[in-house]
Amino acid sequence: MRILFDHCVPKRLRQHIPEHEIRTAYQMGWDALTNGKLLDAAEAEFDILLTVDRNISRQQNMRGRRIALVVLVAADNRLPTLQGIVPELLTMLSTVEPGQVYSVVVTVSS
């Protein structure tokens, strides 16, 4: 899978997602693009846009898009918080379909 990390996803998370081609919005020169324009640019080159922005799925219509949107739902976007999501995320990545929105929820165990 070709995955684009949105501005708010820590780039070091890619170390925990092996066997996928991952780029960041910054690497692509898209760090100043807003949600709709970022999706427009990304769908030409990527299969998935990975974000922690919970609002993007309500603000953007994904119907007919050639890219899937995966939203990481967590208390914050720090790497230690998001690492716990990796097993579920890896399982999900093999099943995503273009034009769909997926959420992966980070639960904090005590």
ZIJORA-V65599 format. One record per pair of residues at least 4 apart in sequence whose C-alpha atoms are under 6 Angstrom apart, sorted by the first residue. I is the first residue (numbers start at 1). J is the second residue. If there is no record, write none. Layout:
I|J + I|J
//
This chain:
1|20 + 2|21 + 2|22 + 2|46 + 2|47 + 3|22 + 3|46 + 3|48 + 3|49 + 4|22 + 4|23 + 4|24 + 4|49 + 5|9 + 5|24 + 5|50 + 6|25 + 6|50 + 6|51 + 7|25 + 9|51 + 25|30 + 25|31 + 26|30 + 26|31 + 33|37 + 33|38 + 34|38 + 38|42 + 39|43 + 42|46 + 43|66 + 43|67 + 47|67 + 48|67 + 48|68 + 48|69 + 49|69 + 50|70 + 51|71 + 52|71 + 52|72 + 56|60 + 62|99 + 63|99 + 64|99 + 65|99 + 66|98 + 66|99 + 67|98 + 67|99 + 68|98 + 68|99 + 68|100 + 69|101 + 70|101 + 70|102 + 70|103 + 71|103 + 72|103 + 72|104 + 73|104 + 73|105 + 73|106 + 74|106 + 79|83 + 85|106 + 86|90
//
